[in-house]
Amino acid sequence: MNTSRKLFSTILVLLFLTASGFTILNNSTTVNATQWEIDKAHSNISFEVNHFFTAVSGQFNDYTSEVYFDPENLDESSISVDIKVNSIDTDNEKRDGHLQSDDFFNAAEYPSITFESNEIISKGNNNFVAIGTLTIKDTSTDFEIPFTLLGVQDHPMRENTKVAGMESLFTLDRTDYGVGVDDWAATTVVGDEVSVKLALELNSSN
């Protein structure tokens, strides 16, 4: 009987130590990428496209995002953005309305432009590429968004918060996503290449 009790006790102790060791190992190796919130008051999602020979610029004023980013932990880093098409602003109300119509973005049926990263890779010197899926209207394509980490520092006005800056410059072809149909599909009036700039100020939220 004593032998059986000792054996049972030994098994319990071994199970406890094994479980404890596993838990400690997991806790010591689990590192979460920092979550960031975009400070919209100091950020901008803008674009530029030619109308005949002259560049016309605009921006989107309403968007939501989920950003998890750590240069030392890219495996757990990700970027997700949802841009509201009806927030387009080219400083011309009539043109903004036309861009939201069926001729271009068809905001009533496709209210959002989205990007969801699958992977973020480093290119060195604080340059990175977010590889994922860009969806505009009913078209989704593999897409790469290059970006530069401009810097990270303690926020001077928010305790236990860091502030970071990111910038991205890239181009896309509007005709790949059916933005511009019928007479507006031709590129003689509105150019096909759209230059996009993301200037983002972010605050850590964890």
N, C-alpha and C positions, 0 to 999 in steps of 0.2 A: 504493500500500500504506500509506504513512504517513498519507495522508488518510483512508483507511478506518479505520485504528487510532485516529486522533484522534476521528473521528466516533463510533466505538464507545465510546471512553473518555468522551466528552462525554455520551452517552446514559446510561451507567452512573452518572455523577456526578449527572445530573438526576434519575434514578430514585431514587437514594439520598437526595438532598436532599428530594425530594417525599415519600418514605416517612417520613423523619425529621420533616419538618414536620407531616405528618398525625398521627404518633404524639404529638408534643409538644402539638399542638392538642387531641387527645383527652384526654391526661393533664391538661391545664390546665382542661378544661371538665367533667370527670367529678367529681361531688361526691356522695358516698354519705351518706344519712341515717344518723344515729347509731343503733346497735343498743342496745337497753335490755333488761335482765333485771329482772323483777319480784321484789322482796324480799318473799317471802311472809310472813316473820315480822312485817313492818310494813305489810301490805296486807290488804284485805278485800273480798270479793264477797258482798254481803248483799242481802236482799230482805224485803219486808213485804207481807202480804195479809190481808184481813179474814176472820175466822171469825165469822159472824153480825155483831156490831157491834164486835168487838174485834180490833185488829191483832195478828197473829202474825208474828214475825220469824224469820229463819233466815239461813244462809250456806252457801256451798260451799267446802270446805276443800282440794279437790284440783283443780288446773287447770294447764295449760301455755299458753305464749304465745310469739309472735314479734312484737316491737315494734321498728319502725324509725321514728324520729320526729325531725324537725328542723323547727322553725317556719319556718326560712328555706329549706327544701327539701321542701315538701309533695308535690311530684311523685314523689319517691322514698320518701315515708313510707307506712307501712302497719301495720295491726294485725290480728293473727290470734290468736284465743283458743279453747281447747278445755277445756270444764268437764266434769268427771266427775260424772254425776248421782248415783252411789252415795256421793258425799261430802257430800250434803245433810245439814245439821245444824240442827234446830230446837229443840235441847235437850230432845227427847222421842223416845226410841228407837222406840216404837210408831208414832208419827206419821211419823218418818223412813222406817220400813219401808213404811208405807202409801203415802207419796209416791213411793217407788221402784217400787211395784207397777203392774199393768196399769191400775188405776183412774186413775192420774195420769201419771207420766213413763215408765213401762214401761222401767226401766233395763236390764233383761236384753236387750231388743231394741234399745233406743236409748240406749247408754251415755254419749253425749256431747251437750252443748249447744255449738254452735260459732258463732263470728262471724268473718267474713272481710271486711275492708274492700276496696273498689274505689277509693276516693278519700277524701282528707282535705282539708277546706276550712277556711279561717280565717273566723271571725266577728268578729275584732277583740278587743282587750283580753285576749289570752291565752285566748280561747274558740275552740273548734274543733268540727267535726262529722266523725265517721267514718261514711261512707256505704258500706254493703255488704250482706251477706246473713247473716241470722240463721236458724239451723236448730235447731229443737226437735222431737224425735221425727222424724216423716217429713215435716215441713212446713218449707219454706224460704221466707222472705219478704224483700223489700227492707226494710232497716231502717237507721235513723240513730241513732247514739249520740253525743250531745253530751258534750264534756268540757272541763275547764278545766286549763290548765297552771299549777300553783300556784307553781312556781319551779324553778330549776336552779342548782346551785352545786357547787364542788369538794367531794368527799367528804373530811371531815377525818380519816378513819381509813383511807382507801384511796388509795394513791398513783396518780396518773394516772387517776383515776376521778371521774366526776361523779354526783351524786345528783339526782333530779327527783321531783316530786310531781304526781300527776294525780287529779282527782276528777270523777265522772260521776253524774248523777242523771237517771233516765228511767223511764217506765212502759211496760208492755206488757199486752196482753189475753191471758190464758192460754187462753181459748177459741179464739183464732185458731190455736193450735198443738195443739189436741186434748188439752190437759192437764186431765184431768177428764172422764171418760166415764160413760155411763149415769146413775145417780142423782147422780153428782158433776159432771155437766155443768151442772146448774142452779146459779145463782149465789146462791141463797137462804142456803146454808150457807157456802160458800167464795166470796169475791168474785171477780169476773172481772179486776179491775185489780190488777196486781202492781207495786209500786214497787221499783226496783232502784237500789242505790248501789254504785259502785266507788270505793274509796279505795286508791290505788296508790302505793307508793314504788318507784322504779326506779333501777337503777345502770347506768351506761354500760358496755358490754362491748367497745368498740373505740375 
